[in-house]
């Protein structure tokens, strides 16, 4: 497989909270994806992106903030996205919604997969809400989700899942599905521009 054939997958850490857990599953899924021959990853930490919370008005000629301009090419270059999210009060973090809203066309006709974590629900409340948000942006969310319920007990001190076999199986199925959609949609966008 040539370098140009490989998929570019942006892994987005959605939480910016102090002492957040998000980098642990994000680094794990990035590591698993990097072991495949068909994917190259770009780990995007929203805590480092420092996107402003005030969005512009309707002035199309307004200059974008530097943080938005810096992140835009990375979002646009991705063939697919893995969003790593916790659940906050049965929803997803404001930092993640803010990042999604700063962009529009960049997400279109590309697949999005979710790695979630939380208490008993494993963050699935957040995922179900994010599906509707990405649908509005013309992105395709994949069926498979990797979810960690009662997450502090699901990773060891090295940041690896304690259920190695189960996590590896889930990750393989998840990444197989994400890559199928990413290749299919990339080929479709190359043949005919997507109409949004």
Buried (B, 14 or more C-beta within 10 A) or exposed (E): EEEEEBBBBBBBBBBBEEEBBBBBBBBBBBBBBEEBEBBBBBBBBBBEBEBEEEEEEEEEEEEEBEBBEEBBEBBEEBBBBBBBBBBBEEBBBEBBBBBBEBBEEBBBBBBBBBBBBBEEBBBBBBBBBBBEBBEEBBBBBBEBBBBBBEBEEBBEEEEBBEEEEEBEEBBEEBBEBBBEBBBEBBEEBEEEEEEE
